[in-house]
């Protein structure tokens, strides 16, 4: 069993706990999820049981600009590499966004694909007519990423699933 100090060092290895990737059309979902994660405090009773948990989640990166150039900006590139998790707001709009796909591709270069959390707000994964997973989520060898589905879950339930995905 790892000591609490070792676990805290692992937790603080990254500047951001997560990076939220989203299409401009899904801005409201990205803002909602970002705010929920940024202001969440773990209940004291949970932290007493799981002493390695921090008081709060920590920094969550969400780009607030609309990308227009052909390459990821230096800020986006660095934030992706400095984030432990990538949360992808999945929808048909995300499928159509070259930026979401580029962010996934870049994250996969330096991170385990199991650190990608699909957050489905519209559409169906691996569907022929209403796809919600961008190409770089569909084309992962030997891994099937299970998304957190806002269509089937209530907001609070989906939010808790995101936290559980990040903190096991």
C-alpha positions in Angstrom: 0.0 0.0 0.0 1.4 3.4 -1.0 1.9 6.0 1.7 -0.4 9.0 1.7 2.7 11.2 0.8 3.5 9.1 -2.3 -0.1 9.3 -3.4 -0.2 13.0 -2.9 2.9 13.4 -5.0 1.3 11.4 -7.8 -1.8 13.6 -7.5 0.2 16.8 -7.7 2.3 15.7 -10.7 0.1 17.6 -13.1 -0.7 21.3 -13.2 -4.3 20.5 -14.1 -6.4 17.6 -12.9 -8.3 17.7 -16.2 -8.6 19.4 -19.6 -12.1 19.8 -21.0 -12.3 19.4 -24.7 -15.5 20.5 -26.5 -17.0 21.9 -29.6 -18.1 25.5 -29.6 -21.8 24.3 -29.9 -21.4 22.4 -26.6 -20.1 25.5 -24.6 -23.0 25.4 -22.1 -22.1 21.8 -21.1 -18.4 22.6 -20.9 -19.1 25.7 -18.7 -21.5 23.7 -16.4 -19.0 20.8 -16.0 -16.1 23.1 -15.5 -17.9 25.1 -12.8 -19.1 21.9 -11.0 -15.6 20.5 -10.9 -13.8 23.7 -9.9 -16.1 24.3 -7.0 -16.5 20.8 -5.7 -15.3 19.9 -2.2 -15.0 16.3 -1.1 -17.2 15.7 1.9 -15.2 15.4 5.1 -16.7 12.0 5.8 -15.4 10.7 2.5 -11.9 12.2 3.1 -11.8 10.6 6.5 -12.2 7.2 4.9 -10.0 8.0 1.8 -7.3 10.1 3.5 -5.4 10.5 0.2 -8.2 12.6 -1.3 -7.5 16.3 -1.6 -10.0 18.8 -0.2 -11.0 19.8 -3.7 -10.4 18.6 -7.2 -7.9 21.3 -8.2 -7.4 23.1 -11.5 -9.6 22.2 -14.5 -8.5 23.7 -17.8 -11.1 24.9 -20.3 -10.1 27.0 -23.2 -12.2 30.1 -23.4 -11.2 31.2 -26.9 -12.5 30.1 -30.3 -9.7 28.5 -32.2 -9.1 29.7 -35.7 -5.6 28.9 -36.7 -4.5 25.5 -38.2 -2.4 24.4 -35.2 -3.1 24.0 -31.5 -1.9 27.1 -29.7 1.1 26.8 -27.4 -1.3 27.4 -24.4 -3.6 24.5 -25.5 -0.6 22.2 -26.2 1.0 22.9 -22.8 -2.4 22.5 -21.0 -3.0 19.1 -22.6 0.4 17.9 -21.5 0.0 19.4 -18.0 -3.4 17.7 -17.4 -3.8 14.3 -15.9 -7.2 13.6 -17.5 -8.9 14.7 -20.7 -12.7 15.1 -20.5 -14.3 15.1 -23.9 -17.7 16.6 -24.3 -19.1 14.1 -26.9 -21.8 15.1 -29.4 -22.3 15.2 -33.1 -20.8 18.7 -32.9 -17.6 17.3 -31.3 -17.4 14.8 -34.2 -17.5 17.7 -36.7 -14.9 19.7 -34.8 -11.3 19.3 -36.0 -10.1 20.9 -32.8 -11.6 18.3 -30.5 -10.1 15.6 -32.5 -6.7 17.3 -32.5 -6.8 17.7 -28.7 -7.6 14.0 -28.3 -4.8 13.1 -30.7 -2.3 15.3 -28.9 -3.3 14.0 -25.4 -3.0 10.3 -26.6 0.7 11.0 -27.5 1.7 11.4 -23.9 -1.0 9.9 -21.8 -2.7 6.6 -21.2 -6.0 6.4 -23.2 -7.7 5.3 -19.9 -7.2 8.9 -18.8 -9.7 10.0 -21.4 -13.3 10.5 -20.0 -16.0 10.7 -22.7 -18.9 12.8 -21.4 -21.8 12.2 -23.8 -24.3 15.1 -24.1 -25.9 14.2 -27.4 -25.7 11.4 -29.9 -24.7 7.7 -29.7 -21.2 6.2 -29.6 -20.2 4.1 -32.6 -23.4 4.9 -34.5 -23.9 5.3 -38.2 -26.3 8.2 -38.1 -25.8 10.1 -34.8 -22.2 9.6 -33.9 -20.9 11.4 -30.8 -17.3 10.1 -30.5 -14.8 12.1 -32.5 -12.6 9.9 -34.7 -9.7 9.7 -32.3 -12.0 8.2 -29.6 -13.3 5.6 -32.0 -9.9 4.5 -33.3 -8.2 3.3 -30.1 -6.6 -0.1 -30.5 -7.8 -2.8 -28.0 -9.7 -0.2 -25.9 -13.4 0.6 -25.8 -13.9 3.8 -23.9 -17.2 3.8 -22.0 -18.7 7.2 -21.8 -20.6 8.9 -19.1 -24.0 9.5 -20.6 -25.9 12.7 -19.8 -28.8 11.4 -21.9 -29.4 8.4 -19.6 -28.2 9.9 -16.3 -29.3 12.8 -14.2 -26.8 15.7 -14.0 -25.7 14.9 -10.5 -25.2 11.2 -11.2 -23.2 12.0 -14.3 -21.1 14.5 -12.4 -20.3 12.0 -9.6 -19.3 9.5 -12.3 -16.7 12.0 -13.7 -15.3 12.5 -10.2 -15.1 8.7 -9.6 -13.3 8.3 -13.0 -10.7 10.8 -11.9 -10.2 9.6 -8.3 -11.1 5.9 -8.6 
